């Protein structure tokens, strides 16, 4: 049986960046208030990802979390289903902060965005080639959580990793290393208007198939 410490270790993320906007209240439970914080995290390419973080007022004074403040977060990637007015389910992905700290500079930080999962494939991989010839494979993986719950995380593989995952079966046990990224896309609403939305996924840098494993997705 997987213990609680192992469940904390099978889903880990570290991000460091600049707060993009004023935190927004999300919910309160047992006297603990949670806020949505958008963190602007820079890539090596100098592009930025807008990373959504759920943070408790027990970790930090929320009044200190103002735009342009530098913040580092250790936590887990979480997901839940959001049901809209049309009763359609939409997978919402964000980061649940377990530790958070305001910092003065990024001087000693080598990696601003680091993710690790011990996970299971829960949907057939979707392999495709772009018009420019780039090989991509979309994965949806499940990461076990306490109380027999799981988080379902969209991942994207490139090149050799994409080809490696193309024919993997549902239930395949994978260890994944990568970074959390945001991606804007356009979609038509019910009235035919084009609206811009943001998708969140993990860009896979390295993955490892775990053999002879009998664990099941919770």
C-alpha positions as semicolon CSV with decimal commas, in nm:
position;residue;x (nm);y (nm);z (nm)
1;X;0,000;0,000;0,000
2;X;0,125;0,350;-0,084
3;X;0,171;0,562;0,229
4;X;0,107;0,936;0,263
5;X;0,476;1,030;0,231
6;X;0,504;0,840;-0,097
7;X;0,190;1,015;-0,226
8;X;0,354;1,350;-0,157
9;X;0,667;1,240;-0,344
10;X;0,487;1,113;-0,656
11;X;0,363;1,461;-0,754
12;X;0,607;1,748;-0,705
13;X;0,647;2,089;-0,863
14;X;0,870;2,387;-0,799
15;X;0,807;2,722;-0,967
16;X;0,956;3,068;-0,918
17;X;0,831;3,384;-1,081
18;X;0,665;3,722;-1,053
19;X;0,307;3,768;-0,936
20;X;0,111;3,890;-1,239
21;X;-0,203;4,027;-1,073
22;X;-0,374;4,075;-0,737
23;X;-0,477;3,739;-0,575
24;X;-0,845;3,645;-0,599
25;X;-1,035;3,470;-0,320
26;X;-1,131;3,111;-0,410
27;X;-1,287;2,943;-0,107
28;X;-1,267;2,893;0,268
29;X;-1,269;2,570;0,467
30;X;-1,229;2,519;0,844
31;X;-1,124;2,881;0,884
32;X;-0,852;2,855;0,618
33;X;-0,889;3,082;0,314
34;X;-0,749;2,993;-0,029
35;X;-0,662;3,238;-0,306
36;X;-0,588;3,211;-0,677
37;X;-0,250;3,358;-0,767
38;X;-0,117;3,388;-1,123
39;X;0,260;3,357;-1,136
40;X;0,453;3,470;-1,444
41;X;0,733;3,213;-1,490
42;X;1,004;3,266;-1,748
43;X;1,125;2,997;-1,987
44;X;1,481;2,962;-2,116
45;X;1,349;3,095;-2,447
46;X;1,247;3,416;-2,262
47;X;0,880;3,337;-2,321
48;X;0,665;3,327;-2,010
49;X;0,406;3,089;-1,868
50;X;0,112;3,219;-1,666
51;X;0,097;2,958;-1,390
52;X;-0,221;2,934;-1,172
53;X;-0,152;2,863;-0,804
54;X;-0,394;2,794;-0,519
55;X;-0,239;2,928;-0,199
56;X;-0,358;2,934;0,163
57;X;-0,348;3,238;0,389
58;X;-0,187;3,002;0,645
59;X;0,126;2,993;0,429
60;X;0,170;3,366;0,371
61;X;0,003;3,697;0,445
62;X;-0,207;3,739;0,131
63;X;-0,180;4,118;0,157
64;X;0,192;4,082;0,077
65;X;0,122;3,903;-0,252
66;X;0,105;4,203;-0,481
67;X;0,181;4,234;-0,854
68;X;0,555;4,227;-0,935
69;X;0,642;4,052;-0,605
70;X;0,880;3,758;-0,660
71;X;0,757;3,426;-0,524
72;X;0,877;3,066;-0,512
73;X;0,640;2,775;-0,456
74;X;0,676;2,405;-0,377
75;X;0,359;2,204;-0,427
76;X;0,163;1,957;-0,636
77;X;-0,021;1,974;-0,969
78;X;-0,390;1,921;-0,901
79;X;-0,701;1,884;-1,117
80;X;-1,077;1,887;-1,079
81;X;-1,381;1,886;-1,305
82;X;-1,566;2,213;-1,346
83;X;-1,925;2,179;-1,469
84;X;-2,051;2,472;-1,677
85;X;-2,405;2,596;-1,735
86;X;-2,452;2,343;-2,015
87;X;-2,358;2,059;-1,775
88;X;-2,035;2,001;-1,966
89;X;-1,732;1,891;-1,767
90;X;-1,407;2,080;-1,812
91;X;-1,082;1,965;-1,657
92;X;-0,926;2,245;-1,453
93;X;-0,556;2,218;-1,370
94;X;-0,363;2,429;-1,121
95;X;-0,086;2,411;-0,860
96;X;-0,166;2,350;-0,495
97;X;0,099;2,529;-0,286
98;X;0,244;2,336;0,008
99;X;0,524;2,586;0,071
100;X;0,555;2,945;-0,051
101;X;0,809;3,216;0,009
102;X;0,859;3,573;-0,107
103;X;1,211;3,617;-0,245
104;X;1,429;3,918;-0,321
105;X;1,590;3,793;-0,644
106;X;1,627;3,497;-0,880
107;X;2,006;3,501;-0,851
108;X;2,060;3,147;-0,713
109;X;1,778;2,973;-0,902
110;X;1,884;2,743;-1,186
111;X;1,545;2,600;-1,281
112;X;1,234;2,818;-1,251
113;X;0,988;2,542;-1,341
114;X;1,044;2,179;-1,241
115;X;0,783;1,901;-1,233
116;X;0,797;1,531;-1,141
117;X;0,517;1,272;-1,159
118;X;0,495;0,902;-1,080
119;X;0,189;0,836;-1,290
120;X;-0,027;0,607;-1,504
121;X;-0,157;0,663;-1,856
122;X;-0,538;0,685;-1,834
123;X;-0,631;0,765;-2,195
124;X;-0,502;0,640;-2,530
125;X;-0,204;0,855;-2,642
126;X;-0,275;1,096;-2,927
127;X;0,020;1,110;-3,167
128;X;0,027;1,362;-3,449
129;X;0,263;1,547;-3,682
130;X;0,231;1,924;-3,728
131;X;0,227;2,087;-4,075
132;X;0,590;2,179;-4,006
133;X;0,680;1,812;-3,946
134;X;0,710;1,827;-3,567
135;X;0,610;1,505;-3,388
136;X;0,383;1,550;-3,085
137;X;0,205;1,308;-2,853
138;X;-0,061;1,415;-2,602
139;X;-0,088;1,211;-2,283
140;X;-0,340;1,222;-2,002
141;X;-0,189;1,070;-1,689
142;X;-0,334;0,995;-1,347
143;X;-0,133;1,063;-1,033
144;X;-0,253;0,895;-0,714
145;X;-0,352;1,115;-0,423
146;X;-0,461;1,041;-0,065
147;X;-0,812;0,907;0,012
148;X;-0,819;0,703;-0,311
149;X;-0,833;1,014;-0,531
150;X;-0,630;1,091;-0,841
151;X;-0,525;1,402;-1,028
152;X;-0,553;1,386;-1,407
153;X;-0,277;1,584;-1,574
154;X;-0,248;1,665;-1,948
155;X;0,108;1,618;-2,075
156;X;0,269;1,680;-2,412
157;X;0,571;1,494;-2,552
158;X;0,793;1,595;-2,841
159;X;1,012;1,417;-3,098
160;X;1,168;1,096;-2,971
161;X;0,957;1,100;-2,655
162;X;0,642;1,139;-2,867
163;X;0,732;0,835;-3,078
164;X;0,818;0,637;-2,764
165;X;0,471;0,701;-2,612
166;X;0,268;0,664;-2,930
167;X;0,155;0,302;-2,878
168;X;0,158;0,281;-2,499
169;X;-0,146;0,119;-2,340
170;X;-0,380;0,262;-2,080
171;X;-0,242;0,172;-1,737
172;X;0,124;0,205;-1,838
173;X;0,327;0,325;-1,539
174;X;0,545;0,626;-1,620
175;X;0,782;0,852;-1,432
176;X;0,775;1,196;-1,592
177;X;1,001;1,500;-1,559
178;X;0,914;1,830;-1,723
179;X;0,777;2,180;-1,679
180;X;0,431;2,326;-1,630
181;X;0,327;2,547;-1,920
182;X;0,037;2,764;-2,032
183;X;-0,093;2,784;-2,387
184;X;-0,352;3,020;-2,535
185;X;-0,600;2,897;-2,794
186;X;-0,912;3,030;-2,966
187;X;-1,258;2,875;-2,943
188;X;-1,608;2,970;-3,054
189;X;-1,870;3,024;-2,786
190;X;-2,242;2,937;-2,810
191;X;-2,305;3,254;-3,008
192;X;-2,029;3,193;-3,261
193;X;-1,796;3,451;-3,112
194;X;-1,426;3,365;-3,103
195;X;-1,286;3,377;-2,751
196;X;-0,932;3,323;-2,624
197;X;-0,880;3,060;-2,356
198;X;-0,578;2,924;-2,172
199;X;-0,486;2,556;-2,145
200;X;-0,238;2,417;-1,892
201;X;-0,023;2,110;-1,944
202;X;0,313;1,959;-1,857
203;X;0,575;1,970;-2,130
204;X;0,769;1,643;-2,093
205;X;1,147;1,667;-2,090
206;X;1,221;1,312;-1,979
207;X;1,014;1,001;-1,910
208;X;1,078;0,649;-1,790
209;X;0,855;0,345;-1,824
210;X;0,826;0,145;-1,501
211;X;0,821;-0,228;-1,568
212;X;0,657;-0,511;-1,371
213;X;0,440;-0,281;-1,166
214;X;0,106;-0,405;-1,033
215;X;-0,024;-0,082;-0,882
216;X;-0,360;0,042;-1,007
217;X;-0,497;0,387;-1,064
218;X;-0,711;0,489;-0,765
